Each structure stands twice: as C-alpha cells, then as structure tokens.
Amino acid sequence: MSNRASIDPLPHFHAVATASANASSADDVLASLDTNLDAVFGRKLFTALRYHADTGGTERYYSSNPEAYPVGGRKPPNLTPWTQHLLVERKPYIGYDADDIRATFFDHEIIFSLGCESIINIPVSHNGKILGTLNVLNEAGWFDEDDIPTALVFAGLAAPAFLELTERLAKDGA
C-alpha cells in the first residue's frame, strides 16, 4: 500500500471543483478527476462509466487506458450482489485482491494483465439516482475502508459532469 496517509486531499478536491466550475465539457472534469484521484490514491487504471437506467447496463465514458478499455465500451446488466451494492444501494465497493476481482468482474483477465488486483468503485449519484461510477484500480491490497470518505467527495464533485454528460447524450439520442 502507498503512503497515502500523508497526502492532503483538499488541494485535489479544489482542483476538481475548479475544473468543474470552469471546464468546457465533462471530458475536462473527468480528466481532472483522473489526475487528482491518481495523486490522492495512486492508480494503474481509472475509468468512468455512465449508468443506463433504462437497460441497467453501463457505458465507459472515460478511460486512462483506452487501448485496454476504450471509451464507448458497454457492459450489459449484471444482476449480482456487486450491482445491488453499487448501482442500487449506491454504496462504494472495494475489491481487495485477485479473488475479489475474479469473483466480481467477467473481464478479470484484462484487469490482471494491467497489473491490477484491487479496485474501488465509487457510485456517482444525484437526487437519489445513480448516474454512473468512478473506478480506480491498482495492485492487490491497495484500497481499504479508510479510502471511502475521500472517494465519496470525489464522486460528489463528479456529479455535475455526469449530469452534463447524461443531458448531452440524451440530446444526441445516445
């Protein structure tokens, strides 16, 4: 595990809030989230997925590694305890090791090939509705329960970008 205890997340929250206030698009805010989540937590992979309430599936809107996880990639509805926990109850999920990743994600081999064996999935919601998730991955044992409060602040800062994205894509018919 990294020495994150000494990292003050406040300047990183401020950077994302500033990006949200001044950005011309959700893309700019998600790029700021990537940079600042990496600075606070460290990551090997960061993705942001938009939730499709009508189908129950998700769509990747941002990826720090578009070769392995391209933008636009969709995941069909996955009726598992993970889905209930993250997308219905809107609670963060931590996968601590390879066993958790293997049990939860059908694409675990790709995840492992990137050197990732742990994950924190952070629900992004507004007005009681799930908009999507922020997904930060790293080596085994990287994340723990102490990371959740900080992660939830980042998710709150992401909500305006997800709202803008949802509105834009609805206008475009996507």
Backbone bond lengths (Angstrom), bond angles and torsions (degrees), N, CA, C in turn:
res aa  C-N    CA-C-N  psi(-1)  N-CA   C-N-CA  omega(-1)  CA-C   N-CA-C  phi
1 M - - - 1.443 - - 1.525 108.56 -
2 S 1.330 115.91 144.97 1.460 120.47 179.85 1.517 110.49 -76.28
3 N 1.302 116.15 170.87 1.453 121.87 179.63 1.526 109.51 -91.13
4 R 1.333 116.23 63.86 1.462 120.80 -176.45 1.513 113.22 -76.85
5 A 1.320 118.27 -18.73 1.459 120.52 -176.66 1.530 111.45 -57.69
6 S 1.326 117.33 -28.52 1.465 120.54 -178.10 1.530 112.77 -87.13
7 I 1.325 118.26 -2.79 1.455 121.42 -177.76 1.523 109.29 -90.70
8 D 1.321 115.93 120.89 1.468 121.67 176.90 1.522 107.85 -82.59
9 P 1.345 117.78 116.55 1.461 118.49 -177.54 1.531 113.90 -76.23
10 L 1.323 117.82 -14.56 1.464 120.27 -174.35 1.528 113.67 -55.68
11 P 1.333 120.76 -47.68 1.471 118.87 178.83 1.536 112.02 -62.00
12 H 1.313 116.82 -28.78 1.459 120.73 -179.65 1.535 110.93 -77.63
13 F 1.333 116.59 -35.48 1.464 119.62 171.79 1.530 109.21 -62.12
14 H 1.330 115.56 -43.60 1.470 120.74 179.85 1.523 110.95 -61.19
15 A 1.319 117.57 -41.06 1.468 120.77 -179.65 1.531 110.82 -63.38
16 V 1.321 117.27 -42.54 1.468 120.02 179.15 1.530 110.34 -68.87
17 A 1.326 117.13 -40.72 1.474 120.16 177.99 1.523 110.71 -62.26
18 T 1.314 117.25 -39.96 1.458 121.52 177.74 1.519 110.63 -65.36
19 A 1.318 116.36 -43.03 1.468 119.84 177.18 1.519 110.37 -61.07
20 S 1.316 116.94 -41.74 1.462 120.85 179.74 1.526 111.29 -63.93
21 A 1.314 116.43 -39.95 1.466 120.80 -178.87 1.527 112.30 -71.21
22 N 1.332 116.73 -30.06 1.461 120.18 -171.97 1.524 115.20 -114.08
23 A 1.321 117.61 -8.71 1.461 121.03 -173.82 1.518 111.56 -69.54
24 S 1.315 114.06 151.69 1.459 118.81 177.10 1.521 111.84 -89.29
25 S 1.349 116.63 -11.61 1.460 118.47 -179.63 1.520 110.66 -158.22
26 A 1.322 114.76 165.80 1.462 121.16 175.16 1.524 110.57 -60.29
27 D 1.329 117.50 -31.87 1.466 121.31 179.13 1.526 111.42 -57.07
28 D 1.327 116.72 -42.27 1.461 121.07 -179.76 1.528 111.03 -64.46
29 V 1.319 116.25 -39.66 1.468 120.42 179.98 1.529 109.52 -67.97
30 L 1.325 117.21 -42.77 1.465 120.13 179.48 1.523 111.12 -65.17
31 A 1.319 118.08 -35.99 1.469 120.83 175.57 1.529 110.23 -64.58
32 S 1.334 117.10 -39.84 1.460 120.61 176.51 1.527 110.75 -65.91
33 L 1.317 117.01 -40.32 1.465 120.10 175.91 1.525 110.39 -59.86
34 D 1.315 117.12 -43.63 1.462 121.20 179.43 1.527 110.08 -57.28
35 T 1.315 116.11 -52.04 1.463 121.17 -179.06 1.521 111.78 -59.35
36 N 1.313 115.85 -45.17 1.460 119.66 -173.46 1.518 113.59 -81.16
37 L 1.325 118.45 -32.23 1.467 120.01 171.58 1.528 109.91 -64.10
38 D 1.333 116.13 -39.69 1.455 120.39 177.19 1.526 110.52 -62.50
39 A 1.325 117.39 -42.59 1.462 120.91 -179.11 1.533 111.70 -64.48
40 V 1.315 116.59 -36.87 1.466 120.28 -176.80 1.526 111.92 -84.75
41 F 1.316 117.39 -46.50 1.467 121.03 -174.94 1.527 113.70 -100.85
42 G 1.315 116.16 -32.21 1.451 120.60 -166.21 1.515 107.75 81.16
43 R 1.327 116.46 142.98 1.463 118.80 -179.57 1.507 110.42 -158.35
44 K 1.322 114.21 151.71 1.454 120.96 170.39 1.523 109.39 -101.16
45 L 1.346 115.55 -25.10 1.459 121.06 179.31 1.517 108.96 -149.70
46 F 1.328 115.72 138.43 1.466 122.17 172.56 1.518 107.70 -132.39
47 T 1.323 116.04 130.54 1.457 120.95 172.44 1.517 109.20 -133.18
48 A 1.315 114.77 155.03 1.465 122.01 173.38 1.521 106.97 -124.80
49 L 1.320 115.81 125.16 1.458 121.46 -178.29 1.518 110.14 -115.59
50 R 1.302 114.76 135.34 1.463 121.91 174.68 1.522 107.92 -89.69
51 Y 1.311 116.65 135.74 1.461 122.30 179.19 1.524 109.25 -91.33
52 H 1.319 116.31 133.80 1.459 122.16 176.26 1.526 108.01 -102.91
53 A 1.313 116.53 99.71 1.463 121.21 -176.67 1.523 111.86 -61.44
54 D 1.325 117.16 -31.93 1.467 120.07 -177.11 1.527 112.29 -68.58
55 T 1.345 117.42 -31.29 1.467 120.00 -178.56 1.522 113.02 -111.35
56 G 1.329 117.04 -19.96 1.453 121.00 -175.62 1.521 113.07 83.24
57 G 1.334 116.92 1.83 1.460 121.05 178.70 1.517 111.60 -92.39
58 T 1.316 115.46 176.68 1.458 121.27 177.86 1.526 109.21 -128.38
59 E 1.333 113.73 159.03 1.463 120.90 179.17 1.522 108.52 -135.68
60 R 1.315 115.96 130.12 1.457 120.84 -179.80 1.522 108.95 -72.47
61 Y 1.318 115.23 124.59 1.448 119.44 178.51 1.533 111.89 -108.79
62 Y 1.324 117.03 -21.65 1.461 119.89 179.04 1.518 107.62 -144.17
63 S 1.326 116.10 143.40 1.461 121.42 177.41 1.515 109.80 -147.58
64 S 1.317 115.95 132.11 1.465 119.72 173.99 1.526 111.13 -76.10
65 N 1.338 116.63 -11.96 1.460 121.51 178.34 1.532 108.36 -135.06
66 P 1.345 116.73 78.68 1.466 119.29 -175.65 1.524 114.53 -67.44
67 E 1.326 117.58 -15.96 1.467 118.88 176.75 1.536 109.89 -69.53
68 A 1.322 116.76 -46.85 1.465 121.10 -179.08 1.527 111.84 -81.71
69 Y 1.333 115.57 -37.14 1.473 121.68 -177.48 1.521 109.34 -131.30
70 P 1.337 116.84 82.49 1.464 119.72 -175.80 1.522 113.17 -69.43
71 V 1.319 114.05 148.31 1.452 121.33 173.57 1.528 107.91 -61.16
72 G 1.309 115.96 139.81 1.459 121.28 -179.44 1.512 113.26 96.93
73 G 1.335 116.47 -13.80 1.458 119.01 178.03 1.521 110.73 -61.98
74 R 1.311 116.07 136.98 1.463 121.02 -178.32 1.522 110.48 -114.13
75 K 1.324 113.12 147.44 1.455 120.25 173.51 1.517 107.04 -119.25
76 P 1.328 116.86 128.99 1.463 119.58 -179.29 1.525 110.55 -69.63
77 P 1.337 116.54 166.70 1.462 118.61 175.91 1.526 110.05 -54.16
78 N 1.297 115.30 140.40 1.454 121.59 -176.68 1.525 107.44 -132.63
79 L 1.302 117.10 93.96 1.455 121.85 -173.53 1.524 110.49 -80.68
80 T 1.334 114.42 84.41 1.459 121.95 -177.90 1.528 109.09 -130.80
81 P 1.322 117.79 170.80 1.468 119.37 173.46 1.529 112.26 -58.00
82 W 1.347 117.27 -32.94 1.468 121.04 177.05 1.530 110.47 -60.41
83 T 1.332 116.98 -45.41 1.461 121.64 179.27 1.524 110.38 -61.47
84 Q 1.316 116.79 -46.09 1.461 121.01 178.67 1.522 110.53 -58.66
85 H 1.316 116.57 -47.18 1.465 122.35 -177.18 1.528 111.93 -64.59
86 L 1.329 116.23 -49.48 1.464 121.53 -172.35 1.525 113.02 -85.28
87 L 1.325 117.53 -50.00 1.465 120.73 -170.51 1.524 114.10 -93.92
88 V 1.310 118.11 -21.10 1.467 120.11 178.29 1.529 110.48 -100.12
89 E 1.328 116.32 -52.23 1.464 119.96 -179.46 1.530 112.56 -82.55
90 R 1.328 116.46 -12.04 1.472 123.22 178.26 1.538 111.99 58.48
91 K 1.341 115.31 46.27 1.464 121.82 177.88 1.526 108.76 -113.64
92 P 1.338 117.47 141.09 1.463 119.88 176.67 1.526 111.15 -60.63
93 Y 1.320 113.81 150.28 1.465 121.13 177.28 1.520 108.49 -120.82
94 I 1.326 115.95 134.78 1.459 120.87 172.99 1.516 108.17 -117.32
95 G 1.327 115.45 124.07 1.457 122.25 168.30 1.512 106.07 -101.17
96 Y 1.314 116.57 114.75 1.459 121.69 -170.11 1.524 114.85 -81.97
97 D 1.350 115.87 -27.52 1.461 118.10 -173.34 1.534 110.22 -153.81
98 A 1.322 114.80 -177.49 1.467 120.86 -176.70 1.526 111.93 -59.90
99 D 1.321 117.43 -35.67 1.465 119.57 178.82 1.524 110.91 -62.42
100 D 1.336 116.98 -42.25 1.469 120.80 177.88 1.523 110.89 -64.29
101 I 1.326 116.32 -42.99 1.466 120.68 -179.86 1.536 109.73 -63.31
102 R 1.308 116.17 -46.84 1.472 121.55 -178.97 1.533 110.54 -60.91
103 A 1.316 117.44 -41.20 1.464 121.41 -177.13 1.525 112.81 -73.49
104 T 1.328 117.38 -20.37 1.459 120.88 -172.15 1.519 113.96 -106.62
105 F 1.324 118.22 -35.25 1.457 120.97 -169.76 1.526 112.01 -118.52
106 F 1.329 116.39 124.44 1.469 120.87 179.79 1.520 111.97 -64.45
107 D 1.339 117.30 -24.46 1.463 121.99 -178.52 1.531 111.88 -95.91
108 H 1.328 116.53 29.45 1.457 120.86 -175.17 1.533 113.28 -59.56
109 E 1.326 118.87 -30.87 1.463 119.77 -179.93 1.529 111.37 -65.12
110 I 1.326 116.68 -38.40 1.475 119.73 176.17 1.523 109.53 -65.99
111 I 1.321 116.06 -44.01 1.469 120.81 178.59 1.528 109.71 -57.09
112 F 1.331 117.11 -48.10 1.466 120.96 -179.84 1.525 111.56 -63.33
113 S 1.327 117.34 -36.08 1.468 120.24 -178.50 1.528 112.23 -65.06
114 L 1.331 116.65 -19.71 1.465 121.72 178.14 1.523 112.23 -91.86
115 G 1.338 116.36 5.03 1.465 120.39 -179.33 1.513 113.46 80.31
116 C 1.324 116.64 18.67 1.463 121.16 -178.13 1.527 109.95 -104.01
117 E 1.320 115.74 130.87 1.459 121.30 176.19 1.524 111.44 -136.35
118 S 1.336 117.63 11.35 1.466 120.81 172.72 1.522 108.47 -146.73
119 I 1.321 114.45 158.69 1.465 120.17 -176.03 1.515 109.79 -150.81
120 I 1.315 115.05 148.65 1.453 121.16 163.66 1.525 106.08 -124.06
121 N 1.332 115.47 120.07 1.465 122.87 175.05 1.519 106.65 -100.62
122 I 1.314 116.00 126.22 1.460 121.31 -175.63 1.527 108.43 -116.75
123 P 1.324 117.69 118.61 1.462 118.66 179.06 1.525 110.96 -72.45
124 V 1.318 115.13 138.22 1.459 121.73 173.82 1.518 106.01 -108.64
125 S 1.325 115.88 119.08 1.459 118.82 -177.96 1.514 109.93 -137.27
126 H 1.317 114.04 162.96 1.461 121.82 178.37 1.518 107.60 -151.96
127 N 1.314 115.07 135.15 1.460 119.83 176.36 1.528 112.00 56.58
128 G 1.338 116.32 35.16 1.451 121.63 177.83 1.516 115.40 78.04
129 K 1.333 117.22 7.63 1.467 120.54 -178.78 1.519 110.13 -119.58
130 I 1.314 115.45 138.13 1.465 120.57 178.07 1.524 109.58 -74.79
131 L 1.316 116.43 131.24 1.461 122.20 178.21 1.522 111.52 -103.85
132 G 1.323 116.08 -31.06 1.447 120.23 -177.68 1.509 110.90 170.42
133 T 1.323 115.41 -162.66 1.459 120.80 -178.85 1.522 111.18 -139.98
134 L 1.316 114.73 149.94 1.458 123.39 167.32 1.521 105.38 -104.40
135 N 1.319 117.29 133.60 1.464 121.63 -173.60 1.526 109.17 -128.99
136 V 1.318 115.82 116.24 1.453 121.66 -176.85 1.531 107.21 -117.85
137 L 1.328 116.17 125.52 1.466 121.16 -176.55 1.521 111.15 -123.17
138 N 1.339 114.34 147.64 1.459 120.19 177.62 1.527 108.34 -157.72
139 E 1.325 116.22 -166.13 1.455 121.07 -177.56 1.536 111.06 -69.14
140 A 1.313 116.53 167.77 1.464 122.06 -177.35 1.526 111.59 -56.20
141 G 1.325 115.71 141.01 1.452 121.74 176.42 1.511 115.32 73.70
142 W 1.316 117.42 11.02 1.466 121.03 -173.12 1.529 112.78 -71.93
143 F 1.323 117.73 -38.90 1.458 122.05 -174.45 1.524 110.69 -105.31
144 D 1.349 115.53 149.96 1.460 119.89 174.23 1.529 109.38 -146.30
145 E 1.310 116.07 178.06 1.460 122.10 -174.76 1.536 112.61 -58.83
146 D 1.319 117.36 -28.78 1.465 120.38 179.09 1.524 112.44 -65.52
147 D 1.321 117.92 -17.22 1.464 121.97 179.74 1.531 112.77 -80.01
148 I 1.313 117.15 -18.41 1.464 120.43 -172.64 1.527 113.77 -61.80
149 P 1.340 121.34 -48.13 1.474 118.41 -179.56 1.531 113.39 -57.73
150 T 1.319 117.13 -42.43 1.468 120.52 178.68 1.520 110.47 -65.28
151 A 1.325 116.23 -43.07 1.462 120.80 179.68 1.525 111.15 -60.81
152 L 1.324 117.22 -39.15 1.465 120.70 -179.45 1.530 111.97 -67.43
153 V 1.331 117.56 -31.83 1.472 118.92 175.22 1.525 109.54 -65.55
154 F 1.334 117.00 -43.93 1.462 119.85 176.49 1.528 110.75 -59.11
155 A 1.324 117.42 -41.02 1.468 120.54 179.02 1.529 110.75 -63.05
156 G 1.316 117.39 -40.99 1.460 120.14 176.69 1.516 111.82 -61.99
157 L 1.318 116.74 -39.25 1.463 120.88 177.75 1.527 111.57 -69.09
158 A 1.322 116.93 -24.68 1.467 121.40 179.35 1.525 112.67 -79.74
159 A 1.311 117.88 -21.49 1.469 121.03 -173.09 1.530 113.47 -54.18
160 P 1.345 120.70 -45.81 1.470 118.49 179.36 1.534 113.07 -59.53
161 A 1.324 117.50 -37.69 1.466 120.19 178.12 1.521 110.58 -65.36
162 F 1.322 117.48 -41.14 1.459 120.94 178.56 1.521 110.99 -66.40
163 L 1.330 116.96 -37.40 1.473 119.72 176.48 1.518 110.43 -63.65
164 E 1.333 116.83 -45.16 1.467 121.16 179.15 1.524 110.29 -62.14
165 L 1.309 115.83 -43.31 1.457 120.99 178.84 1.523 110.83 -61.86
166 T 1.310 117.43 -46.65 1.461 121.85 179.89 1.521 111.05 -60.55
167 E 1.334 117.14 -44.39 1.463 121.29 178.80 1.526 111.06 -64.26
168 R 1.329 116.69 -43.73 1.466 120.71 -179.08 1.522 110.74 -63.85
169 L 1.319 116.72 -45.64 1.455 119.35 -178.66 1.535 111.79 -69.15
170 A 1.319 117.07 -32.42 1.471 119.83 176.25 1.528 109.93 -65.36
171 K 1.322 116.41 -39.31 1.471 121.32 177.96 1.527 111.02 -64.77
172 D 1.347 114.70 -37.19 1.467 119.69 -179.21 1.531 112.16 -81.79
173 G 1.331 116.62 -5.55 1.465 120.67 179.79 1.510 114.19 79.28
174 A 1.349 116.97 19.13 1.478 119.96 -179.13 1.496 111.48 -93.51
